[in-house]
Amino acid sequence: MNWEILMVVIFILGYAAIALEHNIHIDKAASSLLIGMLCWAIYALFPAELLQIDESKPVTELVQDHEIWQRNENLGKEMKHFIEEHKVKHIEGNIGEEDLYSDGRVHQLEVHEHDVEIPAEETHHFVREYVEHGLMHHLFEIASILFFLLGAMTIVELVDAHEGFAVITDKIKTTNKVKLLWVISILTFFFSAALDNLTTSIVMISLLRKLIKDQGTRWFFAGFVIIAANAGGAWSPIGDVTTTMLWIKGQLPDTITIVQDLIIPSMVSLLVPLIIMTFLMKGEVERPIQQHGAEHYLNPTTPLERNFIFFLGLAGLLFVPVFKTATHLPPFMGMMLSLGVIWTATEIMHRSKNREERKSLSVIGVLTKIDTASVLFFLGILLAVASLQEIGTLVKVAGFLDSSMGGNIYLIDVSIGLLSAIVDNVPLVAAAQGMYPIAEMGDFAANGSFWLFLAYCAGTGGSALIIGSAAGVAVMGLEKISFGWYLKKISLLAVAGYLAGAATYYLMYS
C-alpha cells in the first residue's frame, strides 16, 4: 500500500472537514487534531516505506546513496551524524574514556566509515530515531508559535479588560463603512510591519469588537484585517515568519532592500481590494453598546490605568522583535517576557483591591477568556503539514512547480504564493530554500529577485483562503468565521490584490 498517498488523502479529507465545519457540525479543532495525529501515526508505523529506506542495508552503505540525498538532504545529514556518533563510541571503546578526555577535550582522531562496523540491525533503530527527532524539531517550532499566540492573546485581552483600546476607538469617530474600512486597513498594514501579522490581527479584532456591532459587517472587516496584516508583514523582516526566515538564513540579509523593493507591491495588494470595495460598500456601521459587569461601576479603571496598560501592552508587543534581534532567541521568549512584566505591573497596580474586584483585571482572570480550541486547531494543522514535509511530499510539489513552470522565477513564486493558501507557507519557503542554493550573482543571489518576490508571494498569497496564514487562522478562531463564508466574500478580493501586487513587482523589477 502507498502510505504517502494515504497521508495525502487524510490531509485532503481533513481539510475538507475544516472547510465544511458548519455543514457537518464538527468543530475545526477536532478535524485538525485528527489529521495531524493520524498523519504522524502512519509515518511512525511505516517510516522505512515512506522514507524509501532499505532497512536490510547498514547506514554506512545508505549514506552513500545519492538518491537519498537528492530526495531528502536532511535524512542524509542525519545518517552521517548517526555514523559520527558510532565513531565516538568506537574510539571510546578502543582507547578508553579517560584517555579520550584526558586533557579536557576530545582528541581529534581520524576514523573512517569503513573503520566502524555498524550492523544492518541498527538501521531500523536509526529510522525510528529519525522520526522522533523530526517530531521533536517540528514540535519545538509549533510550540514556539503557540506560546507566542497565547502570550499575544493574553496581553491583548488584558488591555481590553482595562478598556485600554478606548485610546484608539475614542479617536475613530466615523461610522461610514468605507471610511472605517480604509482606516482599519491602513492601521493594520503599518502595525503588521512594526509588530507582526499574527499579533496585529489579534489586536485589530479586539478593536473591531469595540467599533462594529453587526457580526456580518465585522466579519467583512475582519477579512480585510487578514489581507492588510499579510500585506503589511510581507515587506518587513519581522512582519511575517517567511520574510523573517529569508532574512535570518541569508537569502535577504539587507533590511533596506526588503523594505524599499516590497513596500509598493505589498501596498498595491491591499489598495486594490480597498478601491473595489469603495465603489461597492455603502451605509453606516452601528457601534455596540458597551456592557460592563457590576465590578466596572463599583471599581472602574481610571483613565491613568487605561492609558498606562494600553501603552505598556503596546510597548511589550513592540519589544518582541527588538528582543529577538538582540538575543536571537525565538520570538515567544520576548512575548513571554513582556507578559511577565505586564502581569507584574497589573498585580502591583491592583494589589489594594480585594480578590473579587481585581480578578477581572488580572492575568488569571483573563486566561479564562483565551480560546483554547483555536490553539489546538493550530497545533493539529501545523503537525499535519509537518508530516507531509518530513516524508518529502512538499519538496515534490515544489519540484513539480519548478519543472512545470520552465524555471520562470515569477511563475514559480506566484504559484508558491497561491499554494501557501492551501498548505502552510513556512514549509513551502523552507522547501524553496532547500531547492535553490544562494548563488553568487543573478536572481538567486542574496537579495536577488527570486527571494524578494518569494517573500512577497509567500507573505500575501495566504490571504486567498482563511486558513492560508497565521493571521487568518487567528482571526478564524477569534471571530468563528467559517471557511465557506470567507471563500465567498473575501477570497476573490484577496486574489485580485495579490495578483495586482505581483504584476506591480514584475513591472518594476523584471
Secondary structure, 3 states (H helix, E strand, C coil): CCHHHHHHHHHHHHHHHHHCHHHHCCCHHHHHHHHHHHHHHHHHHCHHHHHCCCCCCCHHHHCCCHHHHHHCHHHHHHHHHHHHHHHHHHHHHHHCHHHHCCCCCCCCCCCCHHHCCCCCHHHHHHHHHHHHHHHHHHHHHHHHHHHHHHHHHHHHHHHHHCCCCHHHHCCCCCCEHHHHHHHHHHHHHHHHHHCCHHHHHHHHHHHHHHHCCCHHHHHHHHHHHHHHHHHHHHCCCCCCHHHHHHHHCCCCCCHHHHHHHHHHHHHHHHHHHHHHHHHHCCCECCCCCCCCCHHHHHCCCCHHHHHHHHHHHHHHHHHHHHHHHHHCCCHHHHHHHHHHHHHHHHHHHCCCCCHHHHHCCCHHHHHCCCCHHHHHHHHHHHHHHHHHHHCCHHHHHHHHHHHHCCCCHHHHHHHHHHHCCCCCHHHHHHHHHHHCCCECCCCCECCCHHHHHHHHHHHHHHHHCCCCCHHHHHHHHHHCCCHHHHHHHCHHHHHHHHHHHHHHHHHHHC
